[in-house]
Amino acid sequence: MMSSKPSLFQILTPCGEFDMNNVTSLGAEIETAAAAHGGVLLDAGGITFADSTFLRMILNVHQNTDLRIVSPSTRVARLFDLAGVDALLRIYPTPEAARTAL
């Protein structure tokens, strides 16, 4: 008998810049993936720029889904640090670490 339970944690790997012009589509993609899979691993290593709208989207998604951020780029990690949310968010060095964390 096959289980209908969704598999946990789809990996999304956005690349490039995320600001008020395109962050809404990324947020929708994360929420859709979380609904289908139970959670999302956001590989943020390819994000080259992120502004306050990206940060707000991440915080909103974090409140509503099981969002785990993997290997954020230097710029994303700095944004999280400057905003003081790096301790609030679930940030991991590798997808394996994110998957196995409780």
C-alpha positions as CSV (number, residue, x, y, z in Angstrom):
1,M,0.0,0.0,0.0
2,M,1.4,3.4,-1.0
3,S,1.2,6.3,1.4
4,S,-0.5,9.5,0.3
5,K,1.6,11.5,2.8
6,P,3.6,14.2,1.0
7,S,7.4,13.8,1.0
8,L,9.0,16.3,3.3
9,F,11.1,19.2,2.1
10,Q,11.3,20.1,-1.5
11,I,14.5,22.0,-2.4
12,L,14.2,25.3,-4.1
13,T,17.3,27.0,-5.4
14,P,16.5,30.6,-6.4
15,C,19.3,32.6,-8.1
16,G,19.9,36.2,-8.8
17,E,18.4,39.3,-7.2
18,F,15.2,39.5,-5.2
19,D,13.5,42.8,-4.5
20,M,10.0,44.3,-4.6
21,N,9.7,43.6,-8.3
22,N,10.0,39.8,-8.1
23,V,9.9,38.6,-4.5
24,T,6.1,37.9,-4.6
25,S,6.6,35.1,-7.2
26,L,9.3,33.5,-5.0
27,G,7.1,33.6,-2.0
28,A,4.3,32.0,-3.9
29,E,6.6,29.2,-5.1
30,I,7.8,28.6,-1.6
31,E,4.3,28.4,-0.2
32,T,3.1,26.1,-3.0
33,A,6.0,23.8,-2.4
34,A,5.5,23.7,1.3
35,A,1.8,22.9,0.9
36,A,2.7,20.0,-1.4
37,H,5.7,18.6,0.4
38,G,5.3,19.6,4.1
39,G,8.3,21.9,4.1
40,V,10.9,23.7,2.0
41,L,14.7,23.8,1.9
42,L,15.5,27.1,0.4
43,D,19.1,26.9,-1.0
44,A,19.9,30.6,-0.8
45,G,23.5,30.3,-2.0
46,G,22.7,31.7,-5.4
47,I,20.9,34.8,-4.2
48,T,23.1,37.8,-5.2
49,F,20.9,40.6,-3.8
50,A,18.0,40.7,-1.4
51,D,16.2,43.7,0.1
52,S,13.7,44.3,2.9
53,T,10.8,42.9,0.8
54,F,12.7,39.6,0.5
55,L,13.3,39.7,4.3
56,R,9.6,40.4,5.0
57,M,8.6,37.5,2.6
58,I,11.0,35.1,4.3
59,L,9.7,36.1,7.8
60,N,6.1,35.6,6.7
61,V,6.8,32.3,5.1
62,H,8.8,31.2,8.1
63,Q,5.7,31.9,10.3
64,N,3.4,29.8,8.1
65,T,5.5,26.9,6.9
66,D,8.4,24.7,7.8
67,L,11.1,26.8,6.0
68,R,14.7,25.8,6.3
69,I,17.3,28.0,4.7
70,V,20.4,26.3,3.4
71,S,23.8,27.9,2.8
72,P,22.8,31.5,2.4
73,S,25.0,33.7,0.3
74,T,27.2,36.2,2.1
75,R,24.7,39.0,1.2
76,V,21.7,37.1,2.4
77,A,23.5,36.1,5.6
78,R,24.4,39.7,6.2
79,L,20.9,40.9,5.7
80,F,19.6,38.3,8.2
81,D,22.4,39.4,10.7
82,L,21.7,43.1,10.3
83,A,18.0,42.6,10.8
84,G,18.7,40.4,13.9
85,V,16.7,37.5,12.5
86,D,19.5,35.0,12.0
87,A,18.8,33.4,15.4
88,L,15.1,33.2,14.6
89,L,15.3,31.6,11.2
90,R,16.2,27.9,10.7
91,I,19.6,28.2,8.8
92,Y,21.8,25.3,8.0
93,P,25.1,24.7,6.2
94,T,23.9,21.8,4.1
95,P,20.6,20.2,2.8
96,E,21.5,17.1,4.8
97,A,21.8,19.1,8.1
98,A,18.5,20.9,7.3
99,R,16.6,17.6,6.6
100,T,17.8,15.8,9.7
101,A,17.3,18.7,12.2
102,L,14.4,18.4,14.6
